[in-house]
Amino acid sequence: MSSDAPKGRVGEVFTAFLKLGLTSFGGPIAHLGYYRNELVVRRKWLDEADYADLVALCQFLPGPASSQVGFSLGIFRGNGLLGGLVAWFAFTMPSALILFAFAMGAAAFTGPVAEGFLHGLKLVAVAVVAQAIWGMARTLIPDRARAGIALAAIAIVVFFAGSFGQIAAIALGACAGLWLCRADVAPVSGHLNFPVSQRAAIVALALFAALLLIPPIFVPATGSQAIALFDAFYRSGALVFGGGHVVLPLLQAQVVTPGWVSNEAFLAGYGVAQAVPGPLFAFAAYLGAVMGPPPNGPGGAALALVALQLPGMLLVYGMLPFWDAMRTRPAAQAAMRGTNAAVVGILGAALYSPVWTSAVLTPRDFALATAGFLLLTVWKLPSWTVVVLLAGAGVLSGLA
């Protein structure tokens, strides 16, 4: 980066990101604000222009943007890959451990109170996903062309269920963006200069491609559930554009459709994930733990968590030396605008099924979900507060 701030130590990186991992509530956009306050304003690791350039890179690539920004900041401040890995570990582990603990205790959580609590968490998922769509639509589909791309994406995922439909919708969005979204090229500023060699970057990009293409060949040949689990989560992580909530329909297609995780357990865990700090992708630790077929428990949690986050980390590591030149190209910006619009459509389809159809069963459910949405969007309460309120309302409904 162009910033002249001195490099730090790996221990400093760990301490800073552990603090962020324990306190960063509110989702990926909020996480970027926490990063800015802690690392740009308070610690002065880099300047505003450098930080804006880094955020632009991570929003351009598939993967969890807030985790990718943190990983890249760890590389920069820790002077290499070790610093990035330490930053990822410190930021991700608090939420992953909380969700793993919930997964281990969920089986013993039975009775009317438990059922009401879990149903309340499903209603949280309705409110949070609706909020995500509302915010993303206002930013990412501001004109008729991108609204049309979003509607086309909805049609594709409705008529072609599963991961094939989602991949097709994203590909259509990129192609349509090249055609329809070339106006208003965004300005760029500053220079990106990370301690990553072009050789290391090429190795990372090659590994990303190999892990995307090779496991699907070995799954039918070996019948290995461990490889199938890795492939499902890695493929989901490689296709997430536009924020952490977009992983919901991708993971639902990969783990609920084949029967590895029940839809009820999936939505309950997603609701809990809204109440914990750190990245939403830590939800993978919960899913890996509650899997029906082994590997599950601790091994499944670790495998799913790493597999979901790995593609995003490989991509950002591989792009760091090349982004300064690529980000100025109008075609790349246009394709990304179309992809982002398609993502809004995919998430909109997921709001109906499985989120809405599994949670909103009565007029009372509709009222609670609407109240949660308004608390998030109008009163702007933090997500964990809405989780507590709707889970409590679910408990009261279970006792009634």
Helices and strands as residue ranges (DSSP letters): H 10-23, H 28-35, I 36-42, H 48-60, H 65-78, H 81-106, H 112-140, H 144-159, H 163-180, H 198-213, H 215-222, H 225-238, G 244-246, H 247-251, I 252-256, H 263-273, G 280-282, H 283-290, H 297-319, H 323-326, H 330-350, I 351-356, H 357-359, H 363-377, H 383-399
